[in-house]
Amino acid sequence: MRQAVVAGNWKMHGTRQLVAEFVQKFIDRQQLGAEPSQVQTVILPPVGFLAELSDGLRGTHLATGAQDLHTHSKGAFTGETAGSMIRDLGGSWVLTGHSERRQYQKETDRQIANKFVAALDADLCPILCVGENLEDREAGRAEQVVTAQLNTALQTIGIKRLAAGCVAYEPVWAIGTGQTATPDQAQQMHHSIRAALGVLDESVAQAMSILYGGSVNEKNVEAFFKRRDIDGVLIGGASLNVEQFVMIVDVVAAAVASR
Ligand code: PGA
């Protein structure tokens, strides 16, 4: 069975107080035996909070990580963070190519692919984010756009190395808008991502965890997990409230158990 993943992307939100709340909650759950081992839960805070969160969660089943990394392993790149530093801070996961970075930092598919490779070199598990904008969806070219993002990245990454990470489908129009893709729309896109991977390597395609992201919360998450090609979720807004986030993890654990 493919690895079920619940990843919380705090974006540029959070405080040390929030870190403390998460640590307390998940330590308590671990001690009570309430933390489901069949779900890989990941929290991606702003990098400034990463060490504190990682240290606090040590000994739990949770993983932590960052929202971005630089392509180089070190150097004169003011303000940037290398993959090895994310590791040093206790992180083991990292996002690459989130749509907000594509939009505001003008990251290209090639750059994103280089970041994915840099993450692997630093022994991190990268999540490759892809997704179409509203205009693409309305023009009926969503699958074409997403497949093109994937294929361009694959030219640099290669299918074998992609297998060491995950893919996240996040339609831009669904991020932070409260408007999710329907489970059917998401399933259709996940299926076509898996099919595109399958053209290159069927066993990688079958083993790859593909996450959905975009306005996922504790109420709608179950419906996504009923679809066969949806293996995980990437949560923004709803990952900032520990009670809400825990509910999502528990709904996912129950859905995975009944698969
Ligand atoms: P959202 O964000 O859950 O707030 O829509 C998802 C994301 O950007 O990863």
py3Dmol code that shows the C-alpha trace and the ligand (Angstrom):
import py3Dmol

protein = """\
ATOM      1  CA  MET A   1       0.000   0.000   0.000  1.00  0.00           C
ATOM      2  CA  ARG A   2       1.200   3.529  -0.749  1.00  0.00           C
ATOM      3  CA  GLN A   3       2.317   5.706   2.140  1.00  0.00           C
ATOM      4  CA  ALA A   4      -0.522   7.908   3.445  1.00  0.00           C
ATOM      5  CA  VAL A   5       0.740  11.419   4.136  1.00  0.00           C
ATOM      6  CA  VAL A   6      -0.781  14.384   5.952  1.00  0.00           C
ATOM      7  CA  ALA A   7       1.498  17.384   5.544  1.00  0.00           C
ATOM      8  CA  GLY A   8       0.789  20.749   7.151  1.00  0.00           C
ATOM      9  CA  ASN A   9       2.240  23.792   5.411  1.00  0.00           C
ATOM     10  CA  TRP A  10       2.206  26.689   7.865  1.00  0.00           C
ATOM     11  CA  LYS A  11       3.366  29.115   5.134  1.00  0.00           C
ATOM     12  CA  MET A  12       4.480  32.410   6.735  1.00  0.00           C
ATOM     13  CA  HIS A  13       2.362  31.889   9.835  1.00  0.00           C
ATOM     14  CA  GLY A  14       2.949  30.756  13.364  1.00  0.00           C
ATOM     15  CA  THR A  15       4.615  31.737  16.610  1.00  0.00           C
ATOM     16  CA  ARG A  16       6.753  29.948  19.194  1.00  0.00           C
ATOM     17  CA  GLN A  17       3.530  29.624  21.163  1.00  0.00           C
ATOM     18  CA  LEU A  18       1.959  27.678  18.293  1.00  0.00           C
ATOM     19  CA  VAL A  19       5.048  25.457  18.143  1.00  0.00           C
ATOM     20  CA  ALA A  20       4.631  24.749  21.875  1.00  0.00           C
ATOM     21  CA  GLU A  21       0.936  23.873  21.387  1.00  0.00           C
ATOM     22  CA  PHE A  22       1.732  21.401  18.621  1.00  0.00           C
ATOM     23  CA  VAL A  23       4.568  19.818  20.574  1.00  0.00           C
ATOM     24  CA  GLN A  24       2.415  19.382  23.668  1.00  0.00           C
ATOM     25  CA  LYS A  25      -0.479  17.924  21.718  1.00  0.00           C
ATOM     26  CA  PHE A  26       1.548  15.398  19.799  1.00  0.00           C
ATOM     27  CA  ILE A  27       3.661  14.347  22.792  1.00  0.00           C
ATOM     28  CA  ASP A  28       0.406  13.722  24.695  1.00  0.00           C
ATOM     29  CA  ARG A  29      -1.033  11.731  21.799  1.00  0.00           C
ATOM     30  CA  GLN A  30       2.123   9.676  21.483  1.00  0.00           C
ATOM     31  CA  GLN A  31       2.055   8.861  25.203  1.00  0.00           C
ATOM     32  CA  LEU A  32      -1.592   7.845  24.976  1.00  0.00           C
ATOM     33  CA  GLY A  33      -0.825   5.658  21.959  1.00  0.00           C
ATOM     34  CA  ALA A  34      -3.264   7.796  19.940  1.00  0.00           C
ATOM     35  CA  GLU A  35      -0.876   8.716  17.152  1.00  0.00           C
ATOM     36  CA  PRO A  36      -1.659   6.568  14.090  1.00  0.00           C
ATOM     37  CA  SER A  37       1.441   4.875  12.731  1.00  0.00           C
ATOM     38  CA  GLN A  38      -0.166   4.189   9.349  1.00  0.00           C
ATOM     39  CA  VAL A  39      -0.184   7.911   8.513  1.00  0.00           C
ATOM     40  CA  GLN A  40       3.013   9.871   8.002  1.00  0.00           C
ATOM     41  CA  THR A  41       2.245  13.245   9.527  1.00  0.00           C
ATOM     42  CA  VAL A  42       4.575  16.074   8.560  1.00  0.00           C
ATOM     43  CA  ILE A  43       4.663  19.688   9.741  1.00  0.00           C
ATOM     44  CA  LEU A  44       6.361  22.313   7.609  1.00  0.00           C
ATOM     45  CA  PRO A  45       6.728  25.492   9.665  1.00  0.00           C
ATOM     46  CA  PRO A  46       8.665  28.619   8.670  1.00  0.00           C
ATOM     47  CA  VAL A  47      12.308  27.577   8.852  1.00  0.00           C
ATOM     48  CA  GLY A  48      12.921  29.845  11.871  1.00  0.00           C
ATOM     49  CA  PHE A  49      10.715  27.576  13.971  1.00  0.00           C
ATOM     50  CA  LEU A  50      12.025  24.315  12.575  1.00  0.00           C
ATOM     51  CA  ALA A  51      14.643  23.445  15.211  1.00  0.00           C
ATOM     52  CA  GLU A  52      12.298  24.100  18.104  1.00  0.00           C
ATOM     53  CA  LEU A  53       9.504  22.074  16.526  1.00  0.00           C
ATOM     54  CA  SER A  54      11.804  19.205  15.520  1.00  0.00           C
ATOM     55  CA  ASP A  55      13.429  19.031  18.948  1.00  0.00           C
ATOM     56  CA  GLY A  56      10.051  19.090  20.645  1.00  0.00           C
ATOM     57  CA  LEU A  57       8.638  16.318  18.468  1.00  0.00           C
ATOM     58  CA  ARG A  58      11.650  14.031  18.771  1.00  0.00           C
ATOM     59  CA  GLY A  59      10.499  10.585  19.838  1.00  0.00           C
ATOM     60  CA  THR A  60       7.085  11.012  18.212  1.00  0.00           C
ATOM     61  CA  HIS A  61       5.989   9.557  14.912  1.00  0.00           C
ATOM     62  CA  LEU A  62       5.798  13.036  13.343  1.00  0.00           C
ATOM     63  CA  ALA A  63       8.259  14.406  10.839  1.00  0.00           C
ATOM     64  CA  THR A  64       9.101  18.038  10.179  1.00  0.00           C
ATOM     65  CA  GLY A  65      10.503  19.941   7.261  1.00  0.00           C
ATOM     66  CA  ALA A  66      10.752  23.189   5.348  1.00  0.00           C
ATOM     67  CA  GLN A  67       8.722  24.958   2.682  1.00  0.00           C
ATOM     68  CA  ASP A  68      11.610  25.589   0.309  1.00  0.00           C
ATOM     69  CA  LEU A  69      15.359  25.118  -0.078  1.00  0.00           C
ATOM     70  CA  HIS A  70      18.132  26.504  -2.236  1.00  0.00           C
ATOM     71  CA  THR A  71      19.595  24.596  -5.156  1.00  0.00           C
ATOM     72  CA  HIS A  72      23.164  24.985  -3.828  1.00  0.00           C
ATOM     73  CA  SER A  73      24.467  23.195  -0.779  1.00  0.00           C
ATOM     74  CA  LYS A  74      26.223  26.346   0.510  1.00  0.00           C
ATOM     75  CA  GLY A  75      27.546  29.693  -0.664  1.00  0.00           C
ATOM     76  CA  ALA A  76      26.990  33.422  -0.845  1.00  0.00           C
ATOM     77  CA  PHE A  77      23.196  33.332  -1.191  1.00  0.00           C
ATOM     78  CA  THR A  78      21.878  35.778   1.391  1.00  0.00           C
ATOM     79  CA  GLY A  79      18.611  34.793   2.986  1.00  0.00           C
ATOM     80  CA  GLU A  80      18.552  31.268   1.581  1.00  0.00           C
ATOM     81  CA  THR A  81      18.525  27.866   3.292  1.00  0.00           C
ATOM     82  CA  ALA A  82      20.400  24.774   2.090  1.00  0.00           C
ATOM     83  CA  GLY A  83      19.006  21.270   2.316  1.00  0.00           C
ATOM     84  CA  SER A  84      21.801  20.211   4.699  1.00  0.00           C
ATOM     85  CA  MET A  85      20.725  23.029   7.052  1.00  0.00           C
ATOM     86  CA  ILE A  86      17.137  21.789   7.029  1.00  0.00           C
ATOM     87  CA  ARG A  87      18.534  18.377   8.018  1.00  0.00           C
ATOM     88  CA  ASP A  88      20.686  19.954  10.702  1.00  0.00           C
ATOM     89  CA  LEU A  89      17.589  21.670  12.101  1.00  0.00           C
ATOM     90  CA  GLY A  90      15.877  18.287  12.414  1.00  0.00           C
ATOM     91  CA  GLY A  91      13.785  18.417   9.230  1.00  0.00           C
ATOM     92  CA  SER A  92      13.430  15.491   6.868  1.00  0.00           C
ATOM     93  CA  TRP A  93      10.894  16.790   4.331  1.00  0.00           C
ATOM     94  CA  VAL A  94      10.709  19.823   2.057  1.00  0.00           C
ATOM     95  CA  LEU A  95       8.266  21.348  -0.414  1.00  0.00           C
ATOM     96  CA  THR A  96       9.498  22.197  -3.890  1.00  0.00           C
ATOM     97  CA  GLY A  97       7.605  24.327  -6.372  1.00  0.00           C
ATOM     98  CA  HIS A  98       4.692  25.391  -4.213  1.00  0.00           C
ATOM     99  CA  SER A  99       2.437  27.572  -6.357  1.00  0.00           C
ATOM    100  CA  GLU A 100       3.073  30.606  -4.152  1.00  0.00           C
ATOM    101  CA  ARG A 101       6.773  30.319  -4.923  1.00  0.00           C
ATOM    102  CA  ARG A 102       6.025  29.809  -8.605  1.00  0.00           C
ATOM    103  CA  GLN A 103       3.870  32.948  -8.497  1.00  0.00           C
ATOM    104  CA  TYR A 104       5.795  35.327  -6.216  1.00  0.00           C
ATOM    105  CA  GLN A 105       9.375  34.133  -6.679  1.00  0.00           C
ATOM    106  CA  LYS A 106       8.840  33.241 -10.330  1.00  0.00           C
ATOM    107  CA  GLU A 107      10.310  29.784  -9.827  1.00  0.00           C
ATOM    108  CA  THR A 108      10.513  27.817 -13.038  1.00  0.00           C
ATOM    109  CA  ASP A 109       9.977  24.096 -13.570  1.00  0.00           C
ATOM    110  CA  ARG A 110      13.711  23.692 -14.191  1.00  0.00           C
ATOM    111  CA  GLN A 111      14.664  25.497 -10.969  1.00  0.00           C
ATOM    112  CA  ILE A 112      12.117  23.481  -9.044  1.00  0.00           C
ATOM    113  CA  ALA A 113      13.544  20.265 -10.452  1.00  0.00           C
ATOM    114  CA  ASN A 114      17.019  21.352  -9.336  1.00  0.00           C
ATOM    115  CA  LYS A 115      15.647  22.015  -5.861  1.00  0.00           C
ATOM    116  CA  PHE A 116      14.093  18.551  -5.812  1.00  0.00           C
ATOM    117  CA  VAL A 117      17.467  17.010  -6.660  1.00  0.00           C
ATOM    118  CA  ALA A 118      19.229  19.211  -4.066  1.00  0.00           C
ATOM    119  CA  ALA A 119      16.742  17.953  -1.483  1.00  0.00           C
ATOM    120  CA  LEU A 120      17.505  14.331  -2.330  1.00  0.00           C
ATOM    121  CA  ASP A 121      21.232  15.055  -2.145  1.00  0.00           C
ATOM    122  CA  ALA A 122      20.635  16.387   1.371  1.00  0.00           C
ATOM    123  CA  ASP A 123      18.731  13.226   2.290  1.00  0.00           C
ATOM    124  CA  LEU A 124      15.390  15.031   2.492  1.00  0.00           C
ATOM    125  CA  CYS A 125      12.073  13.760   1.168  1.00  0.00           C
ATOM    126  CA  PRO A 126      10.906  16.375  -1.359  1.00  0.00           C
ATOM    127  CA  ILE A 127       7.312  17.008  -2.380  1.00  0.00           C
ATOM    128  CA  LEU A 128       7.008  18.220  -5.960  1.00  0.00           C
ATOM    129  CA  CYS A 129       4.010  20.579  -6.149  1.00  0.00           C
ATOM    130  CA  VAL A 130       2.138  20.967  -9.433  1.00  0.00           C
ATOM    131  CA  GLY A 131      -1.184  22.545 -10.319  1.00  0.00           C
ATOM    132  CA  GLU A 132      -3.035  24.617 -12.854  1.00  0.00           C
ATOM    133  CA  ASN A 133      -4.534  28.085 -12.401  1.00  0.00           C
ATOM    134  CA  LEU A 134      -8.179  28.999 -12.908  1.00  0.00           C
ATOM    135  CA  GLU A 135      -7.657  30.232 -16.445  1.00  0.00           C
ATOM    136  CA  ASP A 136      -6.092  26.906 -17.437  1.00  0.00           C
ATOM    137  CA  ARG A 137      -8.915  24.966 -15.790  1.00  0.00           C
ATOM    138  CA  GLU A 138     -11.611  27.041 -17.481  1.00  0.00           C
ATOM    139  CA  ALA A 139      -9.896  26.715 -20.835  1.00  0.00           C
ATOM    140  CA  GLY A 140      -9.950  22.923 -20.436  1.00  0.00           C
ATOM    141  CA  ARG A 141      -6.172  22.527 -20.361  1.00  0.00           C
ATOM    142  CA  ALA A 142      -5.634  21.644 -16.693  1.00  0.00           C
ATOM    143  CA  GLU A 143      -4.283  18.161 -17.372  1.00  0.00           C
ATOM    144  CA  GLN A 144      -2.049  19.427 -20.138  1.00  0.00           C
ATOM    145  CA  VAL A 145      -0.535  22.113 -17.860  1.00  0.00           C
ATOM    146  CA  VAL A 146       0.030  19.760 -14.935  1.00  0.00           C
ATOM    147  CA  THR A 147       1.505  17.025 -17.106  1.00  0.00           C
ATOM    148  CA  ALA A 148       3.835  19.570 -18.699  1.00  0.00           C
ATOM    149  CA  GLN A 149       5.018  20.755 -15.254  1.00  0.00           C
ATOM    150  CA  LEU A 150       5.643  17.160 -14.281  1.00  0.00           C
ATOM    151  CA  ASN A 151       7.420  16.183 -17.471  1.00  0.00           C
ATOM    152  CA  THR A 152       9.697  19.228 -17.437  1.00  0.00           C
ATOM    153  CA  ALA A 153      10.682  18.439 -13.861  1.00  0.00           C
ATOM    154  CA  LEU A 154      11.229  14.788 -14.777  1.00  0.00           C
ATOM    155  CA  GLN A 155      13.736  15.720 -17.471  1.00  0.00           C
ATOM    156  CA  THR A 156      16.064  16.880 -14.697  1.00  0.00           C
ATOM    157  CA  ILE A 157      15.008  14.619 -11.849  1.00  0.00           C
ATOM    158  CA  GLY A 158      14.508  11.345 -13.686  1.00  0.00           C
ATOM    159  CA  ILE A 159      11.779   8.888 -12.815  1.00  0.00           C
ATOM    160  CA  LYS A 160      13.934   6.768 -10.452  1.00  0.00           C
ATOM    161  CA  ARG A 161      14.886   9.730  -8.301  1.00  0.00           C
ATOM    162  CA  LEU A 162      11.353  11.117  -8.338  1.00  0.00           C
ATOM    163  CA  ALA A 163      10.395   7.868  -6.620  1.00  0.00           C
ATOM    164  CA  ALA A 164      12.273   8.970  -3.484  1.00  0.00           C
ATOM    165  CA  GLY A 165       9.822  11.842  -2.981  1.00  0.00           C
ATOM    166  CA  CYS A 166       6.136  12.602  -3.465  1.00  0.00           C
ATOM    167  CA  VAL A 167       4.012  14.627  -5.856  1.00  0.00           C
ATOM    168  CA  ALA A 168       1.342  17.069  -4.656  1.00  0.00           C
ATOM    169  CA  TYR A 169      -1.446  18.214  -6.943  1.00  0.00           C
ATOM    170  CA  GLU A 170      -2.624  21.631  -5.830  1.00  0.00           C
ATOM    171  CA  PRO A 171      -4.924  23.513  -8.195  1.00  0.00           C
ATOM    172  CA  VAL A 172      -4.012  27.166  -7.680  1.00  0.00           C
ATOM    173  CA  TRP A 173      -7.666  28.217  -7.660  1.00  0.00           C
ATOM    174  CA  ALA A 174      -8.337  25.939  -4.682  1.00  0.00           C
ATOM    175  CA  ILE A 175      -5.512  27.171  -2.449  1.00  0.00           C
ATOM    176  CA  GLY A 176      -6.687  29.328   0.431  1.00  0.00           C
ATOM    177  CA  THR A 177      -9.986  30.030  -1.314  1.00  0.00           C
ATOM    178  CA  GLY A 178     -12.270  27.628   0.520  1.00  0.00           C
ATOM    179  CA  GLN A 179     -13.136  26.172  -2.870  1.00  0.00           C
ATOM    180  CA  THR A 180     -11.712  22.662  -3.174  1.00  0.00           C
ATOM    181  CA  ALA A 181     -11.493  20.648  -6.312  1.00  0.00           C
ATOM    182  CA  THR A 182     -14.234  18.058  -6.128  1.00  0.00           C
ATOM    183  CA  PRO A 183     -12.946  14.613  -5.167  1.00  0.00           C
ATOM    184  CA  ASP A 184     -13.754  13.539  -8.740  1.00  0.00           C
ATOM    185  CA  GLN A 185     -11.726  16.384 -10.256  1.00  0.00           C
ATOM    186  CA  ALA A 186      -8.836  15.573  -7.938  1.00  0.00           C
ATOM    187  CA  GLN A 187      -9.065  11.846  -8.658  1.00  0.00           C
ATOM    188  CA  GLN A 188      -9.065  12.494 -12.387  1.00  0.00           C
ATOM    189  CA  MET A 189      -5.916  14.614 -12.144  1.00  0.00           C
ATOM    190  CA  HIS A 190      -4.175  12.173  -9.811  1.00  0.00           C
ATOM    191  CA  HIS A 191      -5.002   9.398 -12.226  1.00  0.00           C
ATOM    192  CA  SER A 192      -3.503  11.302 -15.135  1.00  0.00           C
ATOM    193  CA  ILE A 193      -0.370  12.128 -13.091  1.00  0.00           C
ATOM    194  CA  ARG A 194       0.005   8.440 -12.272  1.00  0.00           C
ATOM    195  CA  ALA A 195      -0.562   7.547 -15.920  1.00  0.00           C
ATOM    196  CA  ALA A 196       2.127  10.018 -17.017  1.00  0.00           C
ATOM    197  CA  LEU A 197       4.549   8.459 -14.518  1.00  0.00           C
ATOM    198  CA  GLY A 198       3.499   5.011 -15.668  1.00  0.00           C
ATOM    199  CA  VAL A 199       4.627   5.758 -19.199  1.00  0.00           C
ATOM    200  CA  LEU A 200       8.153   6.018 -17.786  1.00  0.00           C
ATOM    201  CA  ASP A 201       8.031   3.400 -15.060  1.00  0.00           C
ATOM    202  CA  GLU A 202       4.918   1.528 -14.012  1.00  0.00           C
ATOM    203  CA  SER A 203       6.276   0.321 -10.686  1.00  0.00           C
ATOM    204  CA  VAL A 204       7.280   3.857  -9.660  1.00  0.00           C
ATOM    205  CA  ALA A 205       3.862   5.112 -10.745  1.00  0.00           C
ATOM    206  CA  GLN A 206       2.094   2.529  -8.607  1.00  0.00           C
ATOM    207  CA  ALA A 207       4.286   3.171  -5.554  1.00  0.00           C
ATOM    208  CA  MET A 208       4.239   6.987  -5.711  1.00  0.00           C
ATOM    209  CA  SER A 209       2.209   8.828  -3.067  1.00  0.00           C
ATOM    210  CA  ILE A 210       0.277  11.642  -4.736  1.00  0.00           C
ATOM    211  CA  LEU A 211      -1.105  14.265  -2.360  1.00  0.00           C
ATOM    212  CA  TYR A 212      -4.021  16.608  -2.959  1.00  0.00           C
ATOM    213  CA  GLY A 213      -3.921  20.171  -1.608  1.00  0.00           C
ATOM    214  CA  GLY A 214      -6.279  23.137  -1.716  1.00  0.00           C
ATOM    215  CA  SER A 215      -8.731  24.083   1.046  1.00  0.00           C
ATOM    216  CA  VAL A 216      -8.672  20.650   2.675  1.00  0.00           C
ATOM    217  CA  ASN A 217     -10.154  20.521   6.166  1.00  0.00           C
ATOM    218  CA  GLU A 218     -11.449  17.979   8.691  1.00  0.00           C
ATOM    219  CA  LYS A 219     -14.887  17.956   7.044  1.00  0.00           C
ATOM    220  CA  ASN A 220     -13.943  17.358   3.426  1.00  0.00           C
ATOM    221  CA  VAL A 221     -10.794  15.243   3.809  1.00  0.00           C
ATOM    222  CA  GLU A 222     -12.545  11.876   4.025  1.00  0.00           C
ATOM    223  CA  ALA A 223     -14.115  12.216   0.593  1.00  0.00           C
ATOM    224  CA  PHE A 224     -10.678  12.617  -0.987  1.00  0.00           C
ATOM    225  CA  PHE A 225      -9.404   9.448   0.665  1.00  0.00           C
ATOM    226  CA  LYS A 226     -12.263   7.492  -0.843  1.00  0.00           C
ATOM    227  CA  ARG A 227     -10.649   8.000  -4.244  1.00  0.00           C
ATOM    228  CA  ARG A 228      -8.100   5.401  -5.218  1.00  0.00           C
ATOM    229  CA  ASP A 229      -5.342   7.658  -6.519  1.00  0.00           C
ATOM    230  CA  ILE A 230      -5.371  10.127  -3.615  1.00  0.00           C
ATOM    231  CA  ASP A 231      -2.775   9.027  -1.079  1.00  0.00           C
ATOM    232  CA  GLY A 232      -2.269  12.100   1.039  1.00  0.00           C
ATOM    233  CA  VAL A 233      -3.140  15.712   1.639  1.00  0.00           C
ATOM    234  CA  LEU A 234      -1.223  18.957   1.848  1.00  0.00           C
ATOM    235  CA  ILE A 235      -2.961  21.319   4.246  1.00  0.00           C
ATOM    236  CA  GLY A 236      -2.430  25.065   4.521  1.00  0.00           C
ATOM    237  CA  GLY A 237      -4.917  27.063   6.604  1.00  0.00           C
ATOM    238  CA  ALA A 238      -6.307  24.088   8.539  1.00  0.00           C
ATOM    239  CA  SER A 239      -2.811  23.075   9.675  1.00  0.00           C
ATOM    240  CA  LEU A 240      -2.523  26.181  11.859  1.00  0.00           C
ATOM    241  CA  ASN A 241      -5.023  25.008  14.427  1.00  0.00           C
ATOM    242  CA  VAL A 242      -3.766  22.001  16.335  1.00  0.00           C
ATOM    243  CA  GLU A 243      -7.222  20.597  17.127  1.00  0.00           C
ATOM    244  CA  GLN A 244      -8.312  20.875  13.507  1.00  0.00           C
ATOM    245  CA  PHE A 245      -5.064  19.361  12.278  1.00  0.00           C
ATOM    246  CA  VAL A 246      -5.329  16.421  14.678  1.00  0.00           C
ATOM    247  CA  MET A 247      -8.896  15.791  13.487  1.00  0.00           C
ATOM    248  CA  ILE A 248      -7.632  15.619   9.904  1.00  0.00           C
ATOM    249  CA  VAL A 249      -4.929  13.123  10.889  1.00  0.00           C
ATOM    250  CA  ASP A 250      -7.504  10.969  12.678  1.00  0.00           C
ATOM    251  CA  VAL A 251     -10.001  11.055   9.801  1.00  0.00           C
ATOM    252  CA  VAL A 252      -7.229  10.059   7.406  1.00  0.00           C
ATOM    253  CA  ALA A 253      -6.097   7.234   9.717  1.00  0.00           C
ATOM    254  CA  ALA A 254      -9.647   5.866   9.839  1.00  0.00           C
ATOM    255  CA  ALA A 255     -10.038   6.168   6.069  1.00  0.00           C
ATOM    256  CA  VAL A 256      -6.729   4.392   5.461  1.00  0.00           C
ATOM    257  CA  ALA A 257      -7.656   1.623   7.902  1.00  0.00           C
ATOM    258  CA  SER A 258     -10.902   0.968   6.020  1.00  0.00           C
ATOM    259  CA  ARG A 259      -9.281   0.858   2.581  1.00  0.00           C
TER     260      ARG A 259
END
"""
ligand_1 = """\
9
PGA
P -4.880 25.738 1.868
O -3.365 25.703 1.336
O -5.137 24.434 2.557
O -4.921 26.900 2.820
O -5.741 25.932 0.694
C -2.840 24.547 0.760
C -1.409 24.785 0.329
O -1.091 25.854 -0.174
O -0.554 23.887 0.475
"""
view = py3Dmol.view(width=600, height=400)
view.addModel(protein, "pdb")
view.setStyle({"model": 0}, {"cartoon": {"style": "trace"}})
view.addModel(ligand_1, "xyz")
view.setStyle({"model": 1}, {"stick": {}})
view.zoomTo()
view.show()
